[in-house]
């Protein structure tokens, strides 16, 4: 079963995984960030997700 894409004007619900929820919130700020800051936002989101995966591996 495939998930239906979320329309751009709807925010998906938090999924209870703190790293994923934090990364999603950070990524949502990209619209307000100047273009030259987008790479930094993407790098931050990537770092947050990597840390979240590492935390899951430690469990």
PyMOL Python script that loads the backbone (N, CA, C, O; Angstrom):
from pymol import cmd

cmd.read_pdbstr("""\
ATOM      1  N   UNK A   1       0.839  -1.166   0.000  1.00  0.00           N
ATOM      2  CA  UNK A   1       0.000   0.000   0.000  1.00  0.00           C
ATOM      3  C   UNK A   1       0.890   1.238   0.000  1.00  0.00           C
ATOM      4  O   UNK A   1       1.810   1.336   0.812  1.00  0.00           O
ATOM      5  N   UNK A   2       0.634   2.159  -0.878  1.00  0.00           N
ATOM      6  CA  UNK A   2       1.435   3.380  -0.949  1.00  0.00           C
ATOM      7  C   UNK A   2       0.705   4.528  -0.283  1.00  0.00           C
ATOM      8  O   UNK A   2      -0.521   4.620  -0.334  1.00  0.00           O
ATOM      9  N   UNK A   3       1.481   5.407   0.346  1.00  0.00           N
ATOM     10  CA  UNK A   3       0.902   6.586   0.984  1.00  0.00           C
ATOM     11  C   UNK A   3       0.575   7.632  -0.054  1.00  0.00           C
ATOM     12  O   UNK A   3       1.296   7.814  -1.036  1.00  0.00           O
ATOM     13  N   UNK A   4      -0.512   8.307   0.181  1.00  0.00           N
ATOM     14  CA  UNK A   4      -0.890   9.407  -0.697  1.00  0.00           C
ATOM     15  C   UNK A   4      -0.040  10.619  -0.342  1.00  0.00           C
ATOM     16  O   UNK A   4       0.195  10.875   0.839  1.00  0.00           O
ATOM     17  N   UNK A   5       0.423  11.367  -1.327  1.00  0.00           N
ATOM     18  CA  UNK A   5       1.211  12.556  -1.024  1.00  0.00           C
ATOM     19  C   UNK A   5       0.373  13.578  -0.265  1.00  0.00           C
ATOM     20  O   UNK A   5      -0.831  13.708  -0.482  1.00  0.00           O
ATOM     21  N   UNK A   6       1.040  14.293   0.626  1.00  0.00           N
ATOM     22  CA  UNK A   6       0.366  15.326   1.402  1.00  0.00           C
ATOM     23  C   UNK A   6       0.348  16.607   0.587  1.00  0.00           C
ATOM     24  O   UNK A   6       1.391  17.036   0.094  1.00  0.00           O
ATOM     25  N   UNK A   7      -0.819  17.227   0.436  1.00  0.00           N
ATOM     26  CA  UNK A   7      -0.857  18.506  -0.282  1.00  0.00           C
ATOM     27  C   UNK A   7       0.056  19.520   0.390  1.00  0.00           C
ATOM     28  O   UNK A   7       0.239  19.476   1.607  1.00  0.00           O
ATOM     29  N   UNK A   8       0.625  20.422  -0.377  1.00  0.00           N
ATOM     30  CA  UNK A   8       1.600  21.383   0.129  1.00  0.00           C
ATOM     31  C   UNK A   8       1.044  22.268   1.226  1.00  0.00           C
ATOM     32  O   UNK A   8       1.803  22.768   2.057  1.00  0.00           O
ATOM     33  N   UNK A   9      -0.260  22.470   1.247  1.00  0.00           N
ATOM     34  CA  UNK A   9      -0.826  23.356   2.254  1.00  0.00           C
ATOM     35  C   UNK A   9      -1.194  22.634   3.552  1.00  0.00           C
ATOM     36  O   UNK A   9      -1.699  23.268   4.479  1.00  0.00           O
ATOM     37  N   UNK A  10      -0.956  21.341   3.639  1.00  0.00           N
ATOM     38  CA  UNK A  10      -1.229  20.569   4.846  1.00  0.00           C
ATOM     39  C   UNK A  10       0.080  20.140   5.484  1.00  0.00           C
ATOM     40  O   UNK A  10       0.992  19.674   4.800  1.00  0.00           O
ATOM     41  N   UNK A  11       0.168  20.300   6.799  1.00  0.00           N
ATOM     42  CA  UNK A  11       1.345  19.860   7.532  1.00  0.00           C
ATOM     43  C   UNK A  11       1.091  18.445   8.021  1.00  0.00           C
ATOM     44  O   UNK A  11       0.080  18.198   8.678  1.00  0.00           O
ATOM     45  N   UNK A  12       1.990  17.505   7.716  1.00  0.00           N
ATOM     46  CA  UNK A  12       1.783  16.147   8.199  1.00  0.00           C
ATOM     47  C   UNK A  12       1.887  16.107   9.723  1.00  0.00           C
ATOM     48  O   UNK A  12       2.607  16.904  10.325  1.00  0.00           O
ATOM     49  N   UNK A  13       1.175  15.190  10.329  1.00  0.00           N
ATOM     50  CA  UNK A  13       1.203  15.050  11.779  1.00  0.00           C
ATOM     51  C   UNK A  13       2.572  14.540  12.222  1.00  0.00           C
ATOM     52  O   UNK A  13       3.271  13.845  11.486  1.00  0.00           O
ATOM     53  N   UNK A  14       2.924  14.908  13.441  1.00  0.00           N
ATOM     54  CA  UNK A  14       4.175  14.391  13.999  1.00  0.00           C
ATOM     55  C   UNK A  14       4.059  12.891  14.106  1.00  0.00           C
ATOM     56  O   UNK A  14       2.980  12.354  14.358  1.00  0.00           O
ATOM     57  N   UNK A  15       5.193  12.207  13.911  1.00  0.00           N
ATOM     58  CA  UNK A  15       5.144  10.750  13.951  1.00  0.00           C
ATOM     59  C   UNK A  15       5.686  10.171  15.246  1.00  0.00           C
ATOM     60  O   UNK A  15       5.741   8.950  15.393  1.00  0.00           O
ATOM     61  N   UNK A  16       6.092  11.023  16.195  1.00  0.00           N
ATOM     62  CA  UNK A  16       6.554  10.540  17.478  1.00  0.00           C
ATOM     63  C   UNK A  16       8.021  10.189  17.519  1.00  0.00           C
ATOM     64  O   UNK A  16       8.528   9.804  18.573  1.00  0.00           O
ATOM     65  N   UNK A  17       8.716  10.309  16.413  1.00  0.00           N
ATOM     66  CA  UNK A  17      10.163  10.099  16.390  1.00  0.00           C
ATOM     67  C   UNK A  17      10.788  11.489  16.496  1.00  0.00           C
ATOM     68  O   UNK A  17      10.752  12.257  15.535  1.00  0.00           O
ATOM     69  N   UNK A  18      11.361  11.818  17.656  1.00  0.00           N
ATOM     70  CA  UNK A  18      11.826  13.191  17.876  1.00  0.00           C
ATOM     71  C   UNK A  18      12.749  13.734  16.787  1.00  0.00           C
ATOM     72  O   UNK A  18      12.586  14.880  16.368  1.00  0.00           O
ATOM     73  N   UNK A  19      13.699  12.950  16.324  1.00  0.00           N
ATOM     74  CA  UNK A  19      14.625  13.430  15.295  1.00  0.00           C
ATOM     75  C   UNK A  19      13.890  13.744  14.000  1.00  0.00           C
ATOM     76  O   UNK A  19      14.187  14.743  13.345  1.00  0.00           O
ATOM     77  N   UNK A  20      12.943  12.910  13.630  1.00  0.00           N
ATOM     78  CA  UNK A  20      12.185  13.138  12.399  1.00  0.00           C
ATOM     79  C   UNK A  20      11.273  14.351  12.540  1.00  0.00           C
ATOM     80  O   UNK A  20      11.140  15.150  11.613  1.00  0.00           O
ATOM     81  N   UNK A  21      10.646  14.482  13.708  1.00  0.00           N
ATOM     82  CA  UNK A  21       9.768  15.632  13.934  1.00  0.00           C
ATOM     83  C   UNK A  21      10.561  16.933  13.936  1.00  0.00           C
ATOM     84  O   UNK A  21      10.116  17.931  13.368  1.00  0.00           O
ATOM     85  N   UNK A  22      11.748  16.931  14.577  1.00  0.00           N
ATOM     86  CA  UNK A  22      12.603  18.122  14.596  1.00  0.00           C
ATOM     87  C   UNK A  22      13.090  18.466  13.191  1.00  0.00           C
ATOM     88  O   UNK A  22      13.104  19.632  12.797  1.00  0.00           O
ATOM     89  N   UNK A  23      13.485  17.449  12.450  1.00  0.00           N
ATOM     90  CA  UNK A  23      13.968  17.680  11.085  1.00  0.00           C
ATOM     91  C   UNK A  23      12.853  18.234  10.211  1.00  0.00           C
ATOM     92  O   UNK A  23      13.085  19.141   9.411  1.00  0.00           O
ATOM     93  N   UNK A  24      11.648  17.699  10.355  1.00  0.00           N
ATOM     94  CA  UNK A  24      10.510  18.190   9.570  1.00  0.00           C
ATOM     95  C   UNK A  24      10.230  19.654   9.899  1.00  0.00           C
ATOM     96  O   UNK A  24       9.996  20.463   9.001  1.00  0.00           O
ATOM     97  N   UNK A  25      10.256  19.988  11.179  1.00  0.00           N
ATOM     98  CA  UNK A  25      10.010  21.371  11.590  1.00  0.00           C
ATOM     99  C   UNK A  25      11.071  22.300  11.024  1.00  0.00           C
ATOM    100  O   UNK A  25      10.761  23.406  10.580  1.00  0.00           O
ATOM    101  N   UNK A  26      12.309  21.858  11.037  1.00  0.00           N
ATOM    102  CA  UNK A  26      13.406  22.673  10.495  1.00  0.00           C
ATOM    103  C   UNK A  26      13.242  22.841   8.991  1.00  0.00           C
ATOM    104  O   UNK A  26      13.460  23.930   8.460  1.00  0.00           O
ATOM    105  N   UNK A  27      12.865  21.787   8.312  1.00  0.00           N
ATOM    106  CA  UNK A  27      12.694  21.850   6.869  1.00  0.00           C
ATOM    107  C   UNK A  27      11.538  22.773   6.483  1.00  0.00           C
ATOM    108  O   UNK A  27      11.574  23.413   5.432  1.00  0.00           O
ATOM    109  N   UNK A  28      10.532  22.838   7.318  1.00  0.00           N
ATOM    110  CA  UNK A  28       9.404  23.719   7.035  1.00  0.00           C
ATOM    111  C   UNK A  28       9.806  25.189   7.036  1.00  0.00           C
ATOM    112  O   UNK A  28       9.105  26.027   6.468  1.00  0.00           O
ATOM    113  N   UNK A  29      10.933  25.504   7.671  1.00  0.00           N
ATOM    114  CA  UNK A  29      11.397  26.894   7.722  1.00  0.00           C
ATOM    115  C   UNK A  29      12.093  27.326   6.428  1.00  0.00           C
ATOM    116  O   UNK A  29      12.457  28.492   6.282  1.00  0.00           O
ATOM    117  N   UNK A  30      12.275  26.412   5.510  1.00  0.00           N
ATOM    118  CA  UNK A  30      13.027  26.704   4.283  1.00  0.00           C
ATOM    119  C   UNK A  30      12.353  27.790   3.451  1.00  0.00           C
ATOM    120  O   UNK A  30      13.036  28.558   2.773  1.00  0.00           O
ATOM    121  N   UNK A  31      11.043  27.864   3.492  1.00  0.00           N
ATOM    122  CA  UNK A  31      10.335  28.871   2.692  1.00  0.00           C
ATOM    123  C   UNK A  31      10.672  30.294   3.125  1.00  0.00           C
ATOM    124  O   UNK A  31      10.699  31.204   2.297  1.00  0.00           O
ATOM    125  N   UNK A  32      10.927  30.490   4.411  1.00  0.00           N
ATOM    126  CA  UNK A  32      11.238  31.814   4.917  1.00  0.00           C
ATOM    127  C   UNK A  32      12.725  32.147   4.818  1.00  0.00           C
ATOM    128  O   UNK A  32      13.110  33.311   4.928  1.00  0.00           O
ATOM    129  N   UNK A  33      13.555  31.134   4.611  1.00  0.00           N
ATOM    130  CA  UNK A  33      15.009  31.349   4.569  1.00  0.00           C
ATOM    131  C   UNK A  33      15.434  31.888   3.205  1.00  0.00           C
ATOM    132  O   UNK A  33      14.900  31.476   2.175  1.00  0.00           O
ATOM    133  N   UNK A  34      16.400  32.814   3.202  1.00  0.00           N
ATOM    134  CA  UNK A  34      16.939  33.279   1.919  1.00  0.00           C
ATOM    135  C   UNK A  34      17.568  32.112   1.161  1.00  0.00           C
ATOM    136  O   UNK A  34      18.042  31.151   1.767  1.00  0.00           O
ATOM    137  N   UNK A  35      17.567  32.202  -0.134  1.00  0.00           N
ATOM    138  CA  UNK A  35      18.067  31.121  -0.977  1.00  0.00           C
ATOM    139  C   UNK A  35      19.480  30.686  -0.592  1.00  0.00           C
ATOM    140  O   UNK A  35      19.786  29.493  -0.606  1.00  0.00           O
ATOM    141  N   UNK A  36      20.335  31.636  -0.250  1.00  0.00           N
ATOM    142  CA  UNK A  36      21.715  31.275   0.070  1.00  0.00           C
ATOM    143  C   UNK A  36      21.846  30.514   1.396  1.00  0.00           C
ATOM    144  O   UNK A  36      22.930  30.030   1.720  1.00  0.00           O
ATOM    145  N   UNK A  37      20.761  30.405   2.160  1.00  0.00           N
ATOM    146  CA  UNK A  37      20.782  29.636   3.408  1.00  0.00           C
ATOM    147  C   UNK A  37      20.167  28.243   3.252  1.00  0.00           C
ATOM    148  O   UNK A  37      20.199  27.454   4.196  1.00  0.00           O
ATOM    149  N   UNK A  38      19.618  27.932   2.100  1.00  0.00           N
ATOM    150  CA  UNK A  38      18.947  26.645   1.906  1.00  0.00           C
ATOM    151  C   UNK A  38      19.885  25.466   2.114  1.00  0.00           C
ATOM    152  O   UNK A  38      19.502  24.476   2.738  1.00  0.00           O
ATOM    153  N   UNK A  39      21.104  25.555   1.603  1.00  0.00           N
ATOM    154  CA  UNK A  39      22.045  24.441   1.763  1.00  0.00           C
ATOM    155  C   UNK A  39      22.287  24.169   3.238  1.00  0.00           C
ATOM    156  O   UNK A  39      22.331  23.013   3.658  1.00  0.00           O
ATOM    157  N   UNK A  40      22.444  25.221   4.023  1.00  0.00           N
ATOM    158  CA  UNK A  40      22.650  25.053   5.462  1.00  0.00           C
ATOM    159  C   UNK A  40      21.469  24.376   6.137  1.00  0.00           C
ATOM    160  O   UNK A  40      21.649  23.553   7.035  1.00  0.00           O
ATOM    161  N   UNK A  41      20.268  24.718   5.710  1.00  0.00           N
ATOM    162  CA  UNK A  41      19.071  24.088   6.268  1.00  0.00           C
ATOM    163  C   UNK A  41      19.063  22.604   5.912  1.00  0.00           C
ATOM    164  O   UNK A  41      18.806  21.760   6.771  1.00  0.00           O
ATOM    165  N   UNK A  42      19.344  22.283   4.646  1.00  0.00           N
ATOM    166  CA  UNK A  42      19.363  20.877   4.231  1.00  0.00           C
ATOM    167  C   UNK A  42      20.448  20.098   4.981  1.00  0.00           C
ATOM    168  O   UNK A  42      20.225  18.956   5.382  1.00  0.00           O
ATOM    169  N   UNK A  43      21.604  20.703   5.169  1.00  0.00           N
ATOM    170  CA  UNK A  43      22.678  20.031   5.909  1.00  0.00           C
ATOM    171  C   UNK A  43      22.256  19.788   7.358  1.00  0.00           C
ATOM    172  O   UNK A  43      22.541  18.730   7.919  1.00  0.00           O
ATOM    173  N   UNK A  44      21.582  20.763   7.962  1.00  0.00           N
ATOM    174  CA  UNK A  44      21.112  20.618   9.335  1.00  0.00           C
ATOM    175  C   UNK A  44      20.073  19.506   9.432  1.00  0.00           C
ATOM    176  O   UNK A  44      20.123  18.698  10.359  1.00  0.00           O
ATOM    177  N   UNK A  45      19.148  19.454   8.505  1.00  0.00           N
ATOM    178  CA  UNK A  45      18.131  18.400   8.493  1.00  0.00           C
ATOM    179  C   UNK A  45      18.805  17.039   8.332  1.00  0.00           C
ATOM    180  O   UNK A  45      18.441  16.084   9.018  1.00  0.00           O
ATOM    181  N   UNK A  46      19.761  16.945   7.451  1.00  0.00           N
ATOM    182  CA  UNK A  46      20.484  15.684   7.235  1.00  0.00           C
ATOM    183  C   UNK A  46      21.182  15.241   8.514  1.00  0.00           C
ATOM    184  O   UNK A  46      21.131  14.068   8.886  1.00  0.00           O
ATOM    185  N   UNK A  47      21.834  16.190   9.184  1.00  0.00           N
ATOM    186  CA  UNK A  47      22.542  15.882  10.431  1.00  0.00           C
ATOM    187  C   UNK A  47      21.551  15.379  11.488  1.00  0.00           C
ATOM    188  O   UNK A  47      21.813  14.388  12.169  1.00  0.00           O
ATOM    189  N   UNK A  48      20.417  16.067  11.618  1.00  0.00           N
ATOM    190  CA  UNK A  48      19.416  15.663  12.607  1.00  0.00           C
ATOM    191  C   UNK A  48      18.913  14.244  12.341  1.00  0.00           C
ATOM    192  O   UNK A  48      18.746  13.453  13.270  1.00  0.00           O
ATOM    193  N   UNK A  49      18.677  13.931  11.080  1.00  0.00           N
ATOM    194  CA  UNK A  49      18.196  12.588  10.744  1.00  0.00           C
ATOM    195  C   UNK A  49      19.264  11.535  10.993  1.00  0.00           C
ATOM    196  O   UNK A  49      18.948  10.442  11.464  1.00  0.00           O
ATOM    197  N   UNK A  50      20.522  11.839  10.688  1.00  0.00           N
ATOM    198  CA  UNK A  50      21.605  10.896  10.966  1.00  0.00           C
ATOM    199  C   UNK A  50      21.720  10.639  12.469  1.00  0.00           C
ATOM    200  O   UNK A  50      21.882   9.495  12.895  1.00  0.00           O
ATOM    201  N   UNK A  51      21.636  11.693  13.263  1.00  0.00           N
ATOM    202  CA  UNK A  51      21.707  11.536  14.713  1.00  0.00           C
ATOM    203  C   UNK A  51      20.532  10.707  15.222  1.00  0.00           C
ATOM    204  O   UNK A  51      20.694   9.878  16.118  1.00  0.00           O
ATOM    205  N   UNK A  52      19.365  10.928  14.658  1.00  0.00           N
ATOM    206  CA  UNK A  52      18.195  10.149  15.048  1.00  0.00           C
ATOM    207  C   UNK A  52      18.356   8.675  14.738  1.00  0.00           C
ATOM    208  O   UNK A  52      17.980   7.817  15.538  1.00  0.00           O
ATOM    209  N   UNK A  53      18.912   8.385  13.579  1.00  0.00           N
ATOM    210  CA  UNK A  53      19.160   6.980  13.225  1.00  0.00           C
ATOM    211  C   UNK A  53      20.201   6.359  14.145  1.00  0.00           C
ATOM    212  O   UNK A  53      20.066   5.200  14.538  1.00  0.00           O
ATOM    213  N   UNK A  54      21.231   7.110  14.491  1.00  0.00           N
ATOM    214  CA  UNK A  54      22.255   6.606  15.398  1.00  0.00           C
ATOM    215  C   UNK A  54      21.645   6.317  16.777  1.00  0.00           C
ATOM    216  O   UNK A  54      21.987   5.324  17.418  1.00  0.00           O
ATOM    217  N   UNK A  55      20.746   7.189  17.221  1.00  0.00           N
ATOM    218  CA  UNK A  55      20.065   6.968  18.497  1.00  0.00           C
ATOM    219  C   UNK A  55      19.221   5.692  18.460  1.00  0.00           C
ATOM    220  O   UNK A  55      19.179   4.946  19.437  1.00  0.00           O
ATOM    221  N   UNK A  56      18.555   5.446  17.342  1.00  0.00           N
ATOM    222  CA  UNK A  56      17.752   4.231  17.208  1.00  0.00           C
ATOM    223  C   UNK A  56      18.639   2.986  17.235  1.00  0.00           C
ATOM    224  O   UNK A  56      18.255   1.961  17.798  1.00  0.00           O
ATOM    225  N   UNK A  57      19.817   3.074  16.630  1.00  0.00           N
ATOM    226  CA  UNK A  57      20.739   1.938  16.624  1.00  0.00           C
ATOM    227  C   UNK A  57      21.222   1.596  18.025  1.00  0.00           C
ATOM    228  O   UNK A  57      21.524   0.440  18.320  1.00  0.00           O
ATOM    229  N   UNK A  58      21.294   2.614  18.895  1.00  0.00           N
ATOM    230  CA  UNK A  58      21.775   2.394  20.259  1.00  0.00           C
ATOM    231  C   UNK A  58      20.732   1.729  21.150  1.00  0.00           C
ATOM    232  O   UNK A  58      21.075   1.222  22.218  1.00  0.00           O
ATOM    233  N   UNK A  59      19.492   1.719  20.744  1.00  0.00           N
ATOM    234  CA  UNK A  59      18.427   1.113  21.556  1.00  0.00           C
ATOM    235  C   UNK A  59      18.462  -0.378  21.535  1.00  0.00           C
ATOM    236  O   UNK A  59      17.629  -1.025  22.171  1.00  0.00           O
TER     237      UNK A  59
END
""", "prot")
cmd.dss("prot")
cmd.show_as("cartoon", "prot")
cmd.util.cbc("prot")
cmd.orient("prot")
